[in-house]
Amino acid sequence: MEFSQALDLFTQSGLAQLVPGQLIMIAICLLLLYLAIGKGFEPLLLVPIAFGGILANIPGAGLAASAVENAIRHASPEVLRALADALHVALTPDMLAGAAEAARDALYQAYRGASYSTLDAATLIARDAGYSGGMLHDFAQVAIATEAAPLIIFMGVGAMTDFGPLLANPRTLLLGAAAQFGIFGTVLGAAALDALGILDFTIQEAAAIGIIGGADGPTSIYTANILAPHLLGAIAVSAYSYMALVPMIQPPIMRALTTKAERQIRMEQLRVVSRKEKIVFPIAVLLLVALFLPDAAPLLGMFCFGNLMRECGVVDRLSDTAQNALINITTIFLGLSVGSKLSSDTFLDLTTLGILVLGMIAFGMGTAAGVLMAKLMNLVSKHKVNPLIGSAGVSAVPMAARVSNKVGLEANPQNFLLMHAMGPNVAGVIGSAIAAGVMISFLS
């Protein structure tokens, strides 16, 4: 092989095209893989997300690129001119000289800010020229752009959820509602940072970030895809990272806001909930919420449908599929699709750091609000609740309930709070879906 051929082969390799940002993102994704595999942090989603992120940052492969992006990267000057007309970019002969890097950069910038109609026109040109989207891009178009994957996962979560503890102690609905304060508080915080000029967030971006406070991955992805799709990768990684870190984040907040005597409060045994109640509840919740807040109907509808399949007792095969095979398959493709959003050109900026910080604040505020609401309930009721179960109002099911039980056992080895904490935990799932519906209704 001649030297020139060897040089051409090297210049076409990934090593020659590797940029520092891609190297950093690959390192971050390897860290996520380590946390998922080595430390057990939300492995079911962090493994496919991290692996998808590695694939998205393989230089030259274009696995996460759309047909237009691949055309901009590789097309001839004639195709670039056609794309420029579709994207309303004025290209000069100098910009098309040599490798046409200036023209490609200008087209990239126009592509990122283009309207849907403009993108459709550019996509037709790219496809006619023989270019197609990468594998991960196609996954994302099916799983996320259609909003199918988060909704299917919500159906599976509903099929795995037992509303019995909530129905046995309806007061815990208040704890689930209080924990959503973290969502709305963070929206106000993001808006304040924007007003102060510290970070540049629109109100839609602030709302999408705030949903992280509910510690509900599918809801975060669903809301971000509607309100701020360009932030989807950072929001999804933040949401699932904080869900994985529930055992580390929540206990210090819980101990700081409660006394030892409060942590030792023993709650009464829950009553037995009838099958009829469990069947009627998801139907009633859906009708009551969806009629007043139609934008919450997709998330809540799938959740309630999954739960109805579980409780009605006549579609066990469907319920089993929703709980196992279907949710597992969907999780794989959702994770890879989210990973496709972790490309270096969109993830590595100050905005991502702001999302991580605001997400942590939102989660902490939600935990604290649930505990404080439980303490307030104890002031006005003779039937005491252990304030520790208030922290389970975030919808990280069942991790938050397990943390409440663990901290309670530390204070009193005979105090088993798990079933009591499941009430606010499942209420938090409903609350986060309603909060997402409110945000989408007002801001989309």
Wavefront OBJ file of the C-alpha trace (Angstrom):
o trace
v 0.000 0.000 0.000
v 1.387 3.387 -0.996
v 1.863 6.130 1.556
v -0.852 8.293 -0.025
v -3.348 5.414 0.156
v -2.440 4.778 3.779
v -2.876 8.489 4.502
v -6.285 8.510 2.804
v -7.313 5.465 4.828
v -6.263 7.158 8.061
v -8.037 10.437 7.249
v -11.264 8.492 6.722
v -10.916 6.667 10.039
v -12.601 7.689 13.259
v -9.281 8.517 14.903
v -8.539 11.259 12.383
v -11.990 12.797 12.872
v -12.034 12.538 16.673
v -12.481 15.894 18.412
v -11.923 16.607 22.135
v -15.646 16.960 22.818
v -16.360 13.459 21.536
v -13.538 12.064 23.653
v -14.972 13.770 26.754
v -18.477 12.457 26.049
v -17.199 8.915 25.530
v -15.417 9.192 28.897
v -18.640 10.459 30.550
v -20.631 7.583 29.053
v -18.008 5.086 30.244
v -18.409 6.591 33.729
v -22.185 6.115 33.492
v -21.605 2.498 32.476
v -19.356 2.011 35.498
v -21.956 3.517 37.836
v -24.681 1.327 36.337
v -22.728 -1.932 36.237
v -20.296 -1.510 39.108
v -22.483 0.426 41.551
v -25.957 -0.668 40.470
v -27.213 2.878 39.751
v -30.416 2.446 37.682
v -28.733 -0.128 35.391
v -31.877 -0.908 33.393
v -31.771 2.534 31.804
v -28.279 3.876 32.395
v -26.680 0.930 30.545
v -28.555 1.525 27.243
v -28.354 5.324 27.658
v -24.596 5.235 28.211
v -24.000 2.760 25.394
v -26.153 4.853 23.072
v -24.085 7.890 24.068
v -20.873 6.076 23.129
v -22.339 5.120 19.743
v -23.541 8.695 19.163
v -20.005 10.033 19.650
v -18.178 7.592 17.353
v -16.604 10.054 14.882
v -17.586 9.646 11.248
v -20.231 6.983 11.886
v -23.191 9.383 11.943
v -25.287 6.923 13.954
v -27.221 9.688 15.721
v -27.314 12.052 12.731
v -30.376 12.772 10.618
v -30.408 12.429 6.838
v -29.831 16.181 6.514
v -26.883 16.155 8.931
v -25.263 13.266 7.064
v -25.800 15.082 3.779
v -24.282 18.292 5.143
v -21.281 16.320 6.356
v -20.583 14.307 3.203
v -22.494 15.739 0.224
v -21.092 17.325 -2.916
v -21.265 21.105 -3.523
v -24.330 20.602 -5.759
v -26.287 18.959 -2.938
v -25.036 21.596 -0.486
v -26.431 24.329 -2.759
v -29.822 22.599 -2.847
v -29.808 22.286 0.945
v -28.836 25.948 1.240
v -31.891 26.941 -0.796
v -34.152 24.818 1.429
v -32.577 26.132 4.644
v -32.508 29.744 3.386
v -28.715 30.064 3.595
v -26.757 32.241 1.178
v -23.593 30.389 0.130
v -20.766 32.222 -1.617
v -18.229 30.542 -3.950
v -15.551 31.051 -1.296
v -17.602 29.071 1.220
v -17.760 26.127 -1.205
v -14.020 26.176 -1.907
v -11.889 23.172 -0.941
v -13.691 20.884 1.507
v -16.492 23.483 1.828
v -16.124 23.547 5.626
v -17.459 27.108 5.849
v -20.566 26.125 3.883
v -21.111 23.016 6.003
v -20.799 25.028 9.235
v -23.325 27.599 7.991
v -25.760 24.848 7.000
v -25.387 23.148 10.397
v -26.278 26.385 12.178
v -29.300 26.949 9.957
v -30.414 23.337 10.371
v -30.445 23.558 14.169
v -32.719 26.605 14.147
v -34.959 25.621 11.228
v -38.745 25.332 11.381
v -40.514 22.006 10.869
v -41.579 22.867 7.321
v -38.021 23.864 6.425
v -36.668 20.637 7.939
v -39.138 18.590 5.894
v -37.977 20.251 2.679
v -34.303 19.729 3.540
v -34.953 16.086 4.470
v -36.530 15.397 1.075
v -33.463 16.833 -0.666
v -31.099 14.770 1.474
v -33.043 11.553 0.886
v -33.250 12.187 -2.861
v -29.460 12.531 -2.830
v -29.179 9.072 -1.239
v -28.599 10.025 2.398
v -30.490 8.546 5.339
v -30.575 8.963 9.094
v -28.333 6.934 11.366
v -29.530 3.931 13.343
v -29.895 5.805 16.642
v -31.649 8.709 14.929
v -34.239 6.310 13.521
v -34.711 4.731 16.947
v -35.282 8.181 18.445
v -37.791 9.114 15.754
v -39.887 6.058 16.607
v -39.400 5.921 20.382
v -39.225 9.585 21.396
v -40.454 11.850 18.598
v -43.756 9.956 18.513
v -43.791 9.961 22.366
v -44.552 6.236 22.212
v -41.783 4.872 24.452
v -42.427 6.986 27.595
v -46.142 6.214 27.342
v -45.591 2.468 26.957
v -43.245 2.506 29.952
v -45.872 4.398 31.963
v -48.364 1.667 31.089
v -45.892 -0.930 32.356
v -45.322 1.021 35.559
v -49.084 1.168 36.058
v -49.295 -2.598 35.618
v -46.669 -3.029 38.344
v -48.256 -0.556 40.786
v -50.450 -1.493 43.729
v -52.772 1.343 44.764
v -53.787 -0.566 47.898
v -51.654 1.453 50.382
v -52.951 4.716 48.899
v -56.586 3.605 49.047
v -56.119 2.321 52.599
v -54.789 5.726 53.704
v -56.078 8.406 51.286
v -54.407 11.191 53.298
v -51.119 10.196 51.712
v -52.361 11.804 48.494
v -51.456 15.111 50.149
v -47.880 13.934 50.614
v -47.610 12.991 46.952
v -49.024 16.375 45.991
v -46.680 18.278 48.313
v -43.632 16.589 46.814
v -44.481 18.187 43.463
v -43.541 21.553 44.993
v -39.999 20.809 43.882
v -41.143 20.881 40.264
v -42.854 24.266 40.401
v -40.233 25.751 42.733
v -37.489 24.856 40.282
v -39.389 26.407 37.382
v -39.478 29.664 39.324
v -35.783 29.251 40.175
v -34.812 28.722 36.537
v -36.875 31.745 35.537
v -35.082 33.781 38.224
v -31.655 32.676 36.939
v -32.700 33.762 33.462
v -33.914 37.142 34.753
v -30.605 37.659 36.579
v -28.651 36.806 33.440
v -26.850 33.863 35.086
v -28.287 31.212 32.758
v -30.385 31.645 29.645
v -33.525 29.515 30.072
v -36.896 30.066 28.429
v -39.962 29.311 30.533
v -40.522 26.140 28.459
v -36.969 24.967 29.190
v -37.420 25.802 32.875
v -40.610 23.713 33.013
v -38.935 20.743 31.324
v -36.037 20.942 33.798
v -38.384 21.291 36.771
v -40.068 17.946 36.037
v -36.792 16.309 37.129
v -37.919 17.158 40.674
v -40.600 14.483 40.400
v -37.865 11.825 40.014
v -39.907 10.256 37.219
v -37.848 9.352 34.157
v -40.636 8.671 31.618
v -42.497 11.847 32.611
v -39.283 13.885 32.328
v -38.599 12.495 28.845
v -42.199 13.002 27.704
v -42.315 16.600 28.936
v -38.855 17.524 27.642
v -39.679 16.138 24.196
v -42.675 18.484 23.981
v -41.313 21.621 25.679
v -37.529 21.489 25.128
v -36.453 18.615 22.839
v -32.922 20.031 22.484
v -32.395 19.486 26.242
v -33.741 15.929 26.233
v -30.396 14.180 26.714
v -29.286 16.237 29.699
v -32.735 16.108 31.332
v -33.062 12.332 30.908
v -29.591 11.627 32.281
v -30.250 13.973 35.218
v -33.627 12.397 36.007
v -32.361 8.826 36.013
v -29.140 9.741 37.808
v -31.068 11.347 40.666
v -33.470 8.400 40.779
v -30.438 6.150 41.202
v -29.030 8.431 43.904
v -32.227 8.460 46.001
v -30.566 6.429 48.818
v -27.785 9.034 49.014
v -29.713 12.290 48.500
v -32.832 11.777 50.613
v -31.639 10.501 54.049
v -29.668 13.656 55.041
v -32.675 15.841 54.168
v -35.047 13.541 56.057
v -32.883 13.493 59.185
v -32.345 17.259 59.091
v -36.089 17.977 59.034
v -37.241 15.453 61.651
v -36.505 14.689 65.291
v -35.669 11.196 66.501
v -39.066 11.016 68.208
v -40.813 11.819 64.920
v -38.807 9.172 63.085
v -39.920 6.630 65.695
v -43.661 7.234 65.176
v -45.395 3.914 64.558
v -48.359 3.936 62.206
v -51.495 1.817 62.421
v -51.843 -1.333 60.341
v -53.401 -0.549 56.948
v -56.873 -1.909 56.243
v -57.486 -4.489 53.530
v -58.571 -2.859 50.259
v -61.248 -4.664 48.248
v -60.822 -5.717 44.614
v -63.754 -3.520 43.605
v -62.016 -0.428 45.030
v -58.833 -1.254 43.139
v -60.761 -1.608 39.869
v -62.790 1.583 40.262
v -59.868 3.772 41.385
v -57.824 3.992 38.132
v -60.989 4.632 36.117
v -62.141 7.350 38.516
v -58.711 9.021 38.627
v -58.458 9.094 34.842
v -61.918 10.573 34.347
v -61.560 13.178 37.093
v -58.121 14.386 36.011
v -58.436 14.075 32.233
v -61.750 15.923 32.089
v -60.216 18.914 33.885
v -56.704 18.612 32.425
v -56.733 16.932 28.986
v -52.981 17.410 28.526
v -52.368 14.953 31.367
v -54.528 12.315 29.673
v -51.769 10.545 27.663
v -49.486 9.871 30.635
v -52.216 9.273 33.183
v -54.323 7.304 30.713
v -51.582 4.782 30.005
v -50.714 4.542 33.696
v -54.320 3.903 34.709
v -54.834 1.460 31.836
v -51.823 -0.565 32.960
v -53.120 -0.594 36.529
v -56.612 -1.622 35.420
v -55.140 -4.596 33.530
v -53.387 -5.616 36.743
v -56.426 -5.330 38.997
v -59.339 -6.476 36.836
v -58.106 -10.086 36.875
v -59.390 -11.035 33.407
v -56.398 -10.034 31.235
v -53.518 -11.595 33.132
v -51.583 -12.301 29.925
v -51.775 -8.658 28.874
v -50.819 -7.487 32.351
v -47.850 -9.864 32.431
v -46.679 -8.646 29.011
v -46.964 -4.991 30.049
v -45.037 -5.651 33.272
v -42.250 -7.683 31.683
v -41.580 -8.229 27.976
v -43.107 -5.020 26.602
v -41.626 -2.630 29.157
v -38.213 -4.316 28.862
v -38.123 -4.070 25.059
v -39.271 -0.456 25.184
v -36.682 0.377 27.832
v -33.882 -0.851 25.555
v -34.902 1.352 22.647
v -35.781 4.328 24.845
v -32.351 4.149 26.487
v -30.512 3.964 23.162
v -32.659 6.814 21.815
v -31.892 9.031 24.801
v -28.219 8.140 24.400
v -28.373 9.456 20.839
v -29.029 12.908 22.322
v -25.707 12.859 24.207
v -23.596 14.062 21.291
v -20.772 16.389 22.245
v -22.045 19.361 20.243
v -25.293 19.535 22.239
v -24.337 18.188 25.677
v -21.081 19.919 26.569
v -22.071 23.432 27.557
v -22.996 25.533 30.588
v -26.674 24.746 30.087
v -26.080 21.083 30.933
v -24.365 22.035 34.187
v -27.315 24.291 35.002
v -29.735 21.414 34.357
v -27.791 19.102 36.677
v -27.756 21.709 39.463
v -31.418 22.686 39.068
v -32.424 19.027 38.888
v -30.674 18.352 42.189
v -32.386 21.375 43.764
v -35.775 20.238 42.436
v -35.337 16.756 43.846
v -34.203 18.079 47.221
v -37.127 20.515 47.392
v -39.619 17.760 46.560
v -38.217 15.540 49.309
v -38.289 18.359 51.861
v -41.808 19.465 50.904
v -43.164 15.950 51.438
v -41.583 15.676 54.895
v -42.820 19.128 55.924
v -46.350 18.345 54.722
v -46.367 15.217 56.912
v -45.307 17.310 59.914
v -48.094 19.806 59.144
v -50.640 16.983 58.945
v -49.549 15.824 62.402
v -50.302 19.285 63.802
v -53.931 19.183 62.666
v -54.738 15.476 63.018
v -54.851 13.120 65.983
v -53.872 10.191 63.750
v -50.140 10.714 63.399
v -48.127 9.844 60.316
v -44.401 9.259 60.377
v -42.877 12.277 58.561
v -40.364 9.970 56.897
v -43.028 8.675 54.527
v -43.456 12.217 53.187
v -40.143 11.920 51.360
v -41.628 9.032 49.363
v -43.951 11.544 47.678
v -41.460 11.819 44.820
v -42.354 9.241 42.205
v -39.175 7.152 42.273
v -41.065 3.873 42.729
v -40.250 1.950 44.866
v -36.804 3.340 45.758
v -38.118 6.333 47.717
v -40.444 4.102 49.771
v -37.549 1.763 50.560
v -35.446 4.708 51.742
v -38.265 5.838 54.067
v -38.446 2.325 55.487
v -34.666 2.107 55.933
v -34.365 5.430 57.779
v -37.359 4.480 59.938
v -35.749 1.165 60.905
v -32.592 3.010 61.936
v -34.639 4.987 64.473
v -36.784 2.034 65.575
v -35.902 -1.519 64.448
v -39.547 -2.554 64.892
v -40.965 0.263 62.747
v -41.742 -1.052 59.270
v -42.863 1.835 57.057
v -42.584 0.297 53.585
v -46.286 -0.256 52.891
v -47.201 3.088 54.482
v -44.611 4.830 52.275
v -45.954 3.182 49.120
v -49.100 5.328 49.469
v -47.368 8.682 48.892
v -44.986 6.977 46.459
v -47.722 5.990 44.006
v -49.500 9.295 44.700
v -46.289 10.960 43.528
v -46.526 9.139 40.193
v -50.019 10.553 39.703
v -48.844 13.971 40.914
v -45.906 14.160 38.512
v -48.154 13.230 35.579
v -50.606 15.963 36.579
v -47.766 18.484 37.014
v -46.485 17.595 33.545
v -49.976 18.072 32.139
v -50.222 21.512 33.756
v -46.856 22.558 32.296
v -47.712 21.290 28.826
v -51.176 22.855 28.930
v -49.878 26.330 29.734
v -46.550 26.367 27.901
v -46.660 24.152 24.811
l 1 2 3 4 5 6 7 8 9 10 11 12 13 14 15 16 17 18 19 20 21 22 23 24 25 26 27 28 29 30 31 32 33 34 35 36 37 38 39 40 41 42 43 44 45 46 47 48 49 50 51 52 53 54 55 56 57 58 59 60 61 62 63 64 65 66 67 68 69 70 71 72 73 74 75 76 77 78 79 80 81 82 83 84 85 86 87 88 89 90 91 92 93 94 95 96 97 98 99 100 101 102 103 104 105 106 107 108 109 110 111 112 113 114 115 116 117 118 119 120 121 122 123 124 125 126 127 128 129 130 131 132 133 134 135 136 137 138 139 140 141 142 143 144 145 146 147 148 149 150 151 152 153 154 155 156 157 158 159 160 161 162 163 164 165 166 167 168 169 170 171 172 173 174 175 176 177 178 179 180 181 182 183 184 185 186 187 188 189 190 191 192 193 194 195 196 197 198 199 200 201 202 203 204 205 206 207 208 209 210 211 212 213 214 215 216 217 218 219 220 221 222 223 224 225 226 227 228 229 230 231 232 233 234 235 236 237 238 239 240 241 242 243 244 245 246 247 248 249 250 251 252 253 254 255 256 257 258 259 260 261 262 263 264 265 266 267 268 269 270 271 272 273 274 275 276 277 278 279 280 281 282 283 284 285 286 287 288 289 290 291 292 293 294 295 296 297 298 299 300 301 302 303 304 305 306 307 308 309 310 311 312 313 314 315 316 317 318 319 320 321 322 323 324 325 326 327 328 329 330 331 332 333 334 335 336 337 338 339 340 341 342 343 344 345 346 347 348 349 350 351 352 353 354 355 356 357 358 359 360 361 362 363 364 365 366 367 368 369 370 371 372 373 374 375 376 377 378 379 380 381 382 383 384 385 386 387 388 389 390 391 392 393 394 395 396 397 398 399 400 401 402 403 404 405 406 407 408 409 410 411 412 413 414 415 416 417 418 419 420 421 422 423 424 425 426 427 428 429 430 431 432 433 434 435 436 437 438 439 440 441 442 443 444
